[in-house]
Amino acid sequence: MTRFLLIILLALAVFLMPLALHAQSDPKLTGKVIGTTMCYDYSKGQTTTTVNTAANCFDGDLSTFFATNARSNTWAGLDLGSPHVITRVGWSPRNDGLGPGRVQLAVFEGSNRADFSDAVPIYIVPNQGTIGTISHADLKATQAFRYVRYVGPNNARCNVAEVEFYGHPGEVVPLDPEKGEAQQVDPSLYYRPTNLPVVVVHTVNGQEPYDKVHEIECYISVISEGKVLCDTATIRLRGNGSNQFSKKPYRIKWDEKHRVLDSPAKAKKWTLINNYGDKTLMRNMLAFELSRKFEMPYTPFCTPVDVFINGEYKGNYQLCDQVEVKKGRVEIDEMDETCTTGDLLTGGYFIEVDAYANEEPVYFYSNKGNPVTIKSPDEDVIRQVQRQYITNYYNTFESTLFASNFTNETSGYRKYLDLDSFLRHFIIGEMSGNTDTYWSVYFYKPRGDVQFHCGPVWDFDLAFENDYRTHPINSKNDWVYRSGGSYAGSMRSFVDRIVLSDSKAWQDLKNIWVEARTIGGLSADALIEYVNECADLLDESQRLNFIRWPILSQQVHMNFQAKGSYAAEVEVVRSYIRNRIPWIDKKLGVETVITSLDNLYADGFDTESASPLDNGIYTLSGQRVEEPLAPGVYIKNGRKIVVK
């Protein structure tokens, strides 16, 4: 060992030793025993509410234990009488055959409210326990709590023999939810089980969200590196197909608008996407990266988080925008009940061609049989004249699309559809292999605008080769939407008319693809690098997630295979990307064009300094042109220029 390395190790030991000694020197804490009161008395074989056996967790006797009648959301803890910084916790499982596994993913929480409504995790047990032994963990978070508890993991009935808390008196660092924004705090103040932000939800009376209608009052804390946001809110279930899984998706609605985790929008409504069938936990994030590369006007905000509800670890989720009309989201005029005449009546409308439309409060079927949900104006404010206007307008659009002169640039469907946004939405769905692209697709109509615009992109849990109905995607000769992809109503014919029957739209699609490939940085290497970054980001969280949801060796939802490991699931996505980009190059007939433009970059463009060896102007088909330029997209000095 070199002298330099020895000095470093000694310095590190000097730094860490006081922390370890302090944690071990703090006394074991005592206080008033509190806990779940509806318990099962095994000696009598009956449920009782008169004996709180949570005291068995604090009697120093490993042969006694605390078990409850309820399978989940059961706990035992202490009222310490005053705030304490918890520096160490201990636990030991019940002495029986199932005991060791019953403590894995148990959560220790601290709170300064007797009902634990503001509780946050201070530790999660990552491994199984050892019967007859108290396991310990030293804690680093420095916030002080008066109330502390051990919450048994899901379906464990608590079943814990001993629970210990060590610590010393401390001062509570207060937070002010009235500020409306995340507050800067010392990063050491709060615990996070992984490198990801944490979303902590505590509902009134510990009630679990149970449907998409009933809003349950709750208190939510969002903890990230050096920031905490906390306030009152409501929570309910969300989703359609994803709502059927054991790992549930949620919608949260703050009582006041908040900007969550540096999101673009400041809003009340947010979603927690469960990604149950997506074992990479990243397919939505990857699709949103495609959306940015194809320059969609709005790409939903999305970031991975760890979620706790009522003290129970629920797993890895993606905190996303609620797709709605809002600044920073779908930015069109928000209508109210007064917008019933003149220009006010023309928008903005936000609709969804949605196979589940008949389960929504405001919807219609188009003349071509497409089920359409009216998302905005929402059900609380929409008036019949508004509903009739958008129904008639959408039907007019569809009728022009299916008319004999539909390609006429003046009177055909382009009058009612922003073709560029539709084609970008289309190619994102096809590049990602999303089988649900036309099962659910959003459109919006701004006020005073005669056109529907397509977007945003949404819902990619079945994309990137994750659906048995379309696997293997890259061995097929046709687009995904025509090769087993699901679609609502007559959407297949709808898309056929544009993509297959309009030669100009086909050329526009080729131009969009070539632009993304040559100027927008769309390549297999770039996307795989993004996949690798996501995998690194998610690594700690995915380990906990698949302890909570042990499905890596199971085929769930539409999976065509179960690879058995997270790394193998991620490799499926990498392999798909490597093959998908050349597949689309070939499908669009642009391999030669892209190769020639790639060679042009290699031979003539210095994109870093913007000092080209060849300063000519080129079309997206690789042809050199001279000024003046016709309207279109060109390449000059290695960069895109748009002439209108």
C-alpha positions, 0 to 999 in steps of 0.5 A, spaced: 500 500 500 502 506 498 504 512 503 499 516 499 493 511 499 494 510 506 494 517 508 487 517 504 484 511 508 486 514 515 483 521 513 477 518 511 477 513 517 478 520 521 472 523 518 467 517 518 469 515 525 465 520 529 459 519 525 459 511 527 461 512 534 455 518 535 450 513 532 452 507 536 453 511 542 446 514 542 441 511 547 436 506 545 429 511 546 423 509 550 416 513 550 409 511 549 408 505 545 403 507 539 401 502 533 395 499 529 390 497 534 386 492 530 390 486 532 389 478 532 390 474 538 393 468 536 392 465 543 385 466 543 384 465 535 380 472 535 380 479 533 381 484 539 381 491 539 382 492 547 389 489 547 395 493 543 400 488 542 405 493 539 408 493 546 411 486 544 415 490 539 419 494 545 419 489 551 426 486 549 423 479 548 425 476 541 420 470 543 414 475 543 412 479 537 407 484 534 402 481 529 395 484 526 389 482 523 390 487 517 395 484 512 398 491 510 399 498 513 400 496 520 405 499 524 408 499 531 412 506 534 413 510 539 411 517 541 418 520 544 415 526 547 419 531 544 423 531 537 429 527 536 434 525 531 434 518 529 441 515 528 440 508 528 434 503 528 433 496 529 429 490 527 428 483 528 422 478 525 417 474 528 420 467 530 417 462 525 418 460 518 415 466 514 419 471 519 425 473 515 421 475 509 416 479 513 421 485 514 424 486 507 421 493 505 419 494 512 419 502 512 421 506 518 418 513 518 418 519 522 413 525 523 411 531 528 404 530 527 400 524 532 397 522 525 403 521 521 400 525 516 407 529 515 411 522 516 417 521 511 421 515 511 427 515 515 430 508 512 427 502 508 429 495 510 433 492 504 434 485 505 430 479 509 431 479 517 435 473 521 430 470 526 433 471 533 437 477 531 436 484 531 439 487 525 441 495 525 442 500 520 445 507 522 442 513 519 444 519 516 438 524 516 438 530 521 431 532 521 428 531 528 421 527 529 417 526 535 413 520 533 417 514 530 414 508 527 416 501 524 411 500 518 410 492 516 411 491 508 405 489 504 401 483 506 406 481 512 401 483 518 407 486 521 409 480 524 415 483 527 419 481 534 423 487 536 423 494 534 429 499 536 430 507 535 436 510 537 437 517 537 438 524 541 434 530 542 434 535 536 430 541 533 425 540 528 427 544 521 420 547 519 418 547 512 413 552 510 407 549 505 405 556 503 411 558 499 408 554 493 415 552 491 420 546 493 424 549 499 432 549 499 434 545 505 440 541 507 441 535 503 442 531 509 436 533 512 432 527 509 433 520 507 432 517 500 432 510 499 436 511 492 439 516 488 432 518 485 427 523 488 421 521 493 414 522 493 411 520 500 403 520 500 399 520 507 392 519 506 386 521 511 385 515 516 390 511 511 385 510 506 388 507 500 386 510 493 380 505 490 377 508 484 378 513 479 372 517 481 373 518 489 378 523 491 382 522 497 385 527 502 392 527 503 398 530 505 404 529 500 412 530 501 416 530 495 424 530 497 429 531 492 437 533 493 437 539 497 429 540 496 423 539 499 416 540 497 410 539 501 402 541 501 395 538 502 392 534 496 388 529 494 389 522 490 385 517 486 387 512 481 388 513 474 389 510 467 384 504 464 388 498 462 394 500 467 389 500 472 387 493 472 394 491 475 396 490 482 401 496 482 396 501 481 397 508 477 395 514 481 393 521 479 395 527 485 392 534 485 395 539 490 390 544 493 395 549 490 399 550 484 406 547 484 412 546 480 414 539 482 421 537 481 423 543 476 418 541 471 416 547 466 409 547 468 406 550 475 400 546 476 395 542 481 394 535 477 400 530 476 400 523 474 404 517 477 405 512 472 406 505 474 410 502 468 408 495 471 408 491 464 415 495 462 420 492 466 425 497 463 421 502 467 424 507 462 420 506 455 416 513 456 422 516 458 425 514 451 419 516 447 419 523 450 426 523 448 424 521 441 419 527 442 424 532 443 428 530 437 422 530 433 421 537 435 414 536 438 411 543 440 410 539 447 413 533 450 410 531 457 415 532 463 417 526 466 422 523 471 423 517 475 421 517 483 420 512 489 413 512 491 411 511 498 403 511 500 401 511 508 408 508 510 408 502 504 413 502 499 410 502 492 415 502 487 419 505 482 414 510 478 414 516 473 412 522 476 409 526 469 405 532 467 397 531 467 396 532 460 391 538 460 390 545 457 395 549 461 401 553 461 407 549 460 403 543 457 398 544 452 398 551 451 392 553 448 386 558 451 382 555 456 375 555 455 370 556 460 362 556 460 362 564 457 366 562 451 359 560 447 359 565 441 364 568 436 371 567 436 371 565 443 367 558 441 372 556 436 377 554 442 381 552 445 379 544 445 383 538 447 380 532 445 383 524 444 381 519 440 380 514 445 378 507 445 376 508 452 372 514 450 365 511 453 368 510 460 369 518 460 364 523 462 364 527 456 365 524 449 362 523 442 362 518 436 364 521 430 361 519 423 366 515 421 365 511 428 371 514 432 370 514 439 372 521 441 373 524 448 373 531 450 378 533 455 377 540 455 373 544 456 372 539 462 366 536 464 365 541 470 364 547 465 363 545 458 356 547 455 352 544 450 354 549 444 361 548 445 360 540 445 356 541 439 361 545 435 367 541 436 363 535 434 361 538 428 368 541 427 371 534 428 366 531 423 367 536 418 375 534 418 374 527 417 369 528 412 374 532 408 379 526 409 375 521 406 372 525 400 375 524 393 379 530 393 382 529 400 389 531 397 387 538 395 391 543 398 386 548 399 379 544 400 382 537 402 384 535 409 390 539 410 385 545 411 383 542 418 389 538 420 396 541 421 400 535 417 407 536 420 405 535 427 401 529 425 407 526 421 412 527 427 407 524 432 406 518 427 414 517 426 415 517 433 410 512 434 413 507 429 420 509 431 418 506 438 414 501 435 408 503 439 402 498 438 398 503 442 399 509 438 392 510 435 388 506 441 389 513 444 391 519 440 391 527 442 389 533 438 388 540 440 385 546 436 387 553 438 382 558 438 382 562 432 386 556 428 382 552 423 387 546 424 387 540 429 394 539 431 396 532 433 400 531 440 402 530 445 405 523 445 403 519 450 403 512 453 409 507 451 409 501 456 408 497 450 413 500 445 420 498 444 418 491 443 414 489 449 408 486 445 406 479 443 401 481 438 407 485 434 413 481 436 418 481 432 417 488 429 423 489 425 421 482 421 415 485 419 414 489 412 409 494 414 408 499 419 406 497 426 399 500 426 398 495 420 401 489 423 398 488 429 397 494 433 391 496 436 387 502 434 380 505 436 374 506 431 376 507 424 383 510 425 387 505 421 383 507 415 384 514 418 392 514 418 392 510 411 389 516 407 394 520 410 400 516 410 399 511 404 394 515 399 397 522 399 404 522 396 406 529 398 405 527 405 409 521 404 415 526 401 414 530 407 414 524 412 421 522 409 423 529 409 422 529 417 425 523 418 431 525 414 432 531 418 432 528 424 437 523 422 442 528 419 441 534 423 437 532 429 442 527 432 437 521 431 442 515 431 442 508 434 448 510 438 445 516 441 439 513 443 442 507 446 447 512 450 440 515 452 438 508 454 444 507 458 444 513 462 437 511 464 439 504 466 444 507 470 439 512 473 434 507 475 439 502 477 438 503 485 431 504 484 429 498 480 432 493 485 427 495 490 422 495 485 423 488 483 423 486 490 416 489 491 414 486 485 418 480 483 415 479 476 422 479 472 421 472 471 414 472 469 410 475 463 405 480 465 401 485 461 403 484 453 410 481 454 412 476 449 418 474 454 420 474 461 428 475 461 429 474 468 433 480 469 433 488 469 439 488 465 437 483 460 430 487 459 434 493 457 438 489 452 431 488 449 430 495 448 438 496 445 437 491 440 430 493 438 433 500 437 439 498 433 435 494 428 429 499 428 432 505 425 435 502 419 428 498 418 425 505 417 431 508 413 429 502 408 421 503 409 422 510 407 427 509 401 432 514 404 438 509 405 442 513 400 440 520 401 442 519 409 449 515 407 450 521 402 449 526 407 453 523 412 458 523 407 457 530 406 458 531 414 464 527 414 468 530 408 465 537 408 462 540 415 466 542 421 459 542 425 463 544 432 466 550 429 461 552 424 466 553 419 465 548 413 470 546 408 463 546 403 459 552 404 454 550 400 446 549 401 443 542 400 436 539 400 434 533 405 435 529 399 442 531 398 442 535 392 446 542 392 441 548 391 443 555 389 439 561 392 434 564 392 431 558 395 424 555 395 420 554 401 422 548 405 428 545 410 435 545 408 442 544 410 447 549 410 454 549 414 451 543 418 445 546 420 438 546 419 435 552 415 427 553 414 425 558 409 418 560 409 
